[in-house]
Amino acid sequence: QVQLVESGGGLVQSGGSLRLSCAASGRFFSINAMGWYRQAPGKERDLVAKITNGGSTNYADSVKGRFTASRDNAKNTLDLQMNSLKPEDTADYYCYADVTQLTRNIYWGKGIQVTVSS
């Protein structure tokens, strides 16, 4: 099993910043891609940012230029620096990891709430 623990969420005013972190632990050979999805009330879960183990990143258009994903492969951690936050960024944010065990599997964190007030 693999556990993903998110931290860093909370309440911030519009224009402010937050930094989310995700730490992976458990039994696996390697972590391939890691990333963040978010889900606002009544909406689907959408990709926010993805980063490969080589450092290549992919962002949703709505967060490009404002959010930056980074990871530490040695520590199995993933961060998301979120700047210039907007009320529409309000959602539950979920960390995921694509890991190689005996097979390749996707694991999810429990989610962390981010609320941006106007």
Phi and psi in degrees as a GROMACS rama.xvg file:
@    title "Ramachandran Plot"
@    xaxis  label "Phi"
@    yaxis  label "Psi"
@TYPE xy
-124.94  133.555  VAL-2
-110.777  136.158  GLN-3
-120.063  123.675  LEU-4
-118.99  119.861  VAL-5
-95.0425  152.103  GLU-6
-151.913  162.769  SER-7
102.995  -2.49542  GLY-8
-72.7607  -178.472  GLY-9
151.728  -161.213  GLY-10
-107.222  132.273  LEU-11
-143.628  153.211  VAL-12
-79.9666  155.857  GLN-13
-54.7965  134.463  SER-14
92.5651  -9.99987  GLY-15
-83.7995  -174.323  GLY-16
-130.749  152.145  SER-17
-143.258  154.746  LEU-18
-126.077  119.319  ARG-19
-95.3957  145.29  LEU-20
-129.535  151.515  SER-21
-139.577  129.168  CYS-22
-117.836  127.928  ALA-23
-102.306  138.119  ALA-24
-144.761  161.353  SER-25
129.11  -160.743  GLY-26
-106.345  115.134  ARG-27
-161.485  159.896  PHE-28
-83.1997  -40.1829  PHE-29
-162.101  159.018  SER-30
-108.174  125.868  ILE-31
-85.3076  -108.304  ASN-32
-81.3354  149.997  ALA-33
-130.189  158.807  MET-34
-174.741  -174.278  GLY-35
-128.456  135.301  TRP-36
-115.957  163.708  TYR-37
-141.041  153.519  ARG-38
-139.483  116.312  GLN-39
-88.5831  157.902  ALA-40
-54.7261  128.789  PRO-41
78.23  5.70523  GLY-42
-120.893  167.879  LYS-43
-78.5215  161.742  GLU-44
-79.9368  124.66  ARG-45
-121.718  149.142  ASP-46
-67.266  134.081  LEU-47
-102.554  -52.373  VAL-48
-156.097  147.972  ALA-49
-137.965  141.457  LYS-50
-138.772  130.996  ILE-51
-82.3636  171.32  THR-52
-70.4166  -12.8201  ASN-53
-89.7949  -5.19103  GLY-54
97.6003  0.430048  GLY-55
-72.3629  138.119  SER-56
-119.582  156.602  THR-57
-143.376  131.008  ASN-58
-126.04  151.12  TYR-59
-65.93  146.039  ALA-60
-57.0759  -34.2744  ASP-61
-69.7069  -15.5435  SER-62
-117.176  -3.91414  VAL-63
-57.7226  134.521  LYS-64
85.4728  -11.1792  GLY-65
-115.845  -35.7568  ARG-66
-108.569  144.755  PHE-67
-134.782  123.403  THR-68
-96.6452  141.941  ALA-69
-146.917  156.334  SER-70
-142.609  154.762  ARG-71
-115.998  103.89  ASP-72
-66.0546  -29.7553  ASN-73
-70.979  -33.131  ALA-74
-99.6005  -5.56699  LYS-75
57.6453  45.558  ASN-76
-122.02  155.166  THR-77
-135.755  134.982  LEU-78
-121.692  155.917  ASP-79
-135.494  108.65  LEU-80
-88.0008  121.37  GLN-81
-116.648  114.597  MET-82
-114.074  164.878  ASN-83
48.749  48.0388  SER-84
-65.4495  146.387  LEU-85
-121.707  156.278  LYS-86
-54.994  -32.7431  PRO-87
-71.588  -6.38621  GLU-88
-82.4534  -7.29249  ASP-89
-61.5721  124.17  THR-90
-177.677  171.733  ALA-91
-88.281  130.589  ASP-92
-106.375  132.445  TYR-93
-120.199  129.072  TYR-94
-86.0707  143.184  CYS-95
-134.787  158.041  TYR-96
-140.463  133.647  ALA-97
-98.5432  105.949  ASP-98
-115.314  152.749  VAL-99
-103.047  117.318  THR-100
-116.563  -131.416  GLN-101
-71.0517  -27.3504  LEU-102
-127.722  177.684  THR-103
-96.6816  130.212  ARG-104
-136.782  155.289  ASN-105
-108.431  130.733  ILE-106
-121.091  151.801  TYR-107
-124.609  147.409  TRP-108
-80.5751  174.905  GLY-109
-79.4376  -15.3221  LYS-110
100.858  152.307  GLY-111
-141.488  140.841  ILE-112
-88.2529  135.603  GLN-113
-123.933  124.057  VAL-114
-123.733  125.181  THR-115
-113.54  116.714  VAL-116
-91.093  147.64  SER-117
